Amino acid sequence: MQRIILVLMALIAVAAGVLYFIFEAERPWIAFYVACCGGVLVVNLIIMLIFVRRNIK
């Protein structure tokens, strides 16, 4: 379970970074929004990972 969460975090971070650089030239506000949404998802997955590790032990 922990490995799946870590893979999801990596995929979301990479996708948010790539989309930020794609949208940056044309629409800077959408690029910022996508980056923030990706960051919030990663933070939520980190919190979930903490709870998963605590409950599996």
DRENRO-233955 format. One line per 8 residues: number of its first residue (from 1); their letters; for each residue z negated, x negated, y negated of C-alpha. Coordinates in steps of 0.1 Angstrom, whole numbers, plus 5000, padded with zeros to 4 digits. Layout:
N
NUM = a = Z,X,Y | ... .
***
This chain:
57
1 = mqriilvl = 5000,5000,5000 | 4991,4972,4976 | 5024,4955,4982 | 5043,4987,4974 | 5025,4990,4941 | 5032,4954,4932 | 5069,4958,4940 | 5070,4990,4919 .
9 = maliavaa = 5053,4972,4890 | 5079,4943,4892 | 5108,4967,4893 | 5096,4988,4864 | 5089,4957,4843 | 5123,4942,4850 | 5141,4975,4844 | 5123,4981,4811 .
17 = gvlyfife = 5131,4946,4799 | 5168,4949,4808 | 5171,4983,4792 | 5154,4970,4761 | 5180,4943,4756 | 5208,4967,4764 | 5197,4993,4739 | 5184,4969,4712 .
25 = aerpwiaf = 5217,4964,4694 | 5228,5001,4692 | 5195,5020,4691 | 5164,5000,4683 | 5140,5029,4684 | 5151,5040,4719 | 5148,5004,4730 | 5113,5003,4717 .
33 = yvaccggv = 5105,5036,4734 | 5119,5025,4768 | 5098,4992,4766 | 5067,5011,4757 | 5072,5036,4785 | 5077,5008,4810 | 5046,4991,4797 | 5025,5023,4801 .
41 = lvvnliim = 5038,5028,4837 | 5029,4992,4846 | 4994,4996,4831 | 4989,5028,4851 | 5000,5010,4883 | 4975,4982,4876 | 4947,5008,4873 | 4959,5024,4905 .
49 = lifvrrni = 4960,4991,4922 | 4924,4984,4912 | 4913,5018,4927 | 4933,5012,4959 | 4918,4978,4964 | 4883,4992,4958 | 4887,5021,4983 | 4904,5001,5011 .
57 = k = 4875,4977,5015 .
***
